[in-house]
Structure formats: structure tokens, C-alpha cells
């Protein structure tokens, strides 16, 4: 009897720990192994475990990554070695707790700093990805929505390309100093 009670208490303790952050929701999911590996590799596991900030994560499942890799003729190793992987992952994160009841059609700014478009006209779409989980996977610091494709950062205009590119800092400095930031729409 004592062993049974200890086993049940241990299981309940692990169940409580398992869902203690949005990162833990992803880490305990059998359908998010590629995303889990990428988050850990890029150090975003620590960020998404921070209980002082709420996050909404649009989490591509393994099928979404498999389709993305096939569509782009990539391997998982090539994706994981991409120098822009952190930015791609941050494109899936919004600061704040947006449950399905809080989502409205329009644009959301991601943790990367670019927009994603929410479309509720036919289900729930985030850019070109469908939210496929019919419920919110919640944690004390936010919510995880499973999506069926990988979101890539997309730029609205040349201003965003230049301002987000580490390769264009001289152009940005020159244009900003010569014409002012308004010339690039940065103010």
C-alpha cells in the first residue's frame, strides 16, 4: 500500500512539473520532437521556461517539420545548422497569453519582431499554417497552439529587410544618417 501511494504521489508530482511552462508543454509532447531539439539547441528552452513572462507559441509538430523539410529539399540536420534558426523559432512566439478565445483576425508581432497574420475566417490560420489542436495547451506562463507548417519570417518591405539584416548595417547607418530614420520608415 505504501509503495502504491508513493508511486501515485511521484506520478502526480511529475505531472505537475511536466506542465510548469510552455516549454514543458512542448517537451512532454510526443509530437514536437524536432521543435524540442531546435529550442534546446538555440537556448530558447530557458526563455520559454521563464514564468515571469507569458508566451503564446505556435508550435509546428513533427509532421509540419517533415512537410517543410520535404517542400524545401532540406534535411533536419540542415535545418538545425541554419544560422537563422533562432529567428525562425522566434517567428513562432508571441509575447502574451493568447488562448483561442483571445485570438482575433489581424496581425500579431512575434518575438522576432515581424508580423504573423491571424485569419479566423475558416478555422484558425497563422500565416499559411492551420492551428490543428482543437484546444489550448496551457501552462502558468502561456499557451501552446499546434500548427501544421513552419512559419518563416517574411518582410513587408525593403525597410524590414535592411533593419533585420546584420549584413546591411552600413547601409542602414548611411541611410539613417544621410536621410534620417524616416527615409527608411524606422521612426
Number of C-alpha atoms within 10 A of each C-alpha: 6 7 8 9 10 11 12 12 12 12 12 12 11 12 12 10 11 18 19 18 24 27 27 17 19 26 20 14 12 10 17 20 17 18 21 22 13 19 23 13 14 14 11 16 20 11 14 23 20 16 15 10 14 21 27 23 29 25 24 28 24 19 15 22 21 18 14 20 16 12 9 10 9 12 14 15 8 11 17 18 12 11 10 11 17 17 16 16 25 21 24 23 22 22 15 14 20 20 16 15 7 7 14 14 13 12 14 18 14 19 18 17 16 18 19 23 15 19 18 13 8 7 10 20 19 22 17 16 18 20 20 15 13 11 13 15 17 19 21 17 21 25 25 26 24 24 25 23 23 24 22 16 19 13 13 10 9 11 14 16 13 17 17 16 10 10 10 13 13 11 12 20 14 13 15 16 11 10 11 14 15 10 13 17 12 12 7
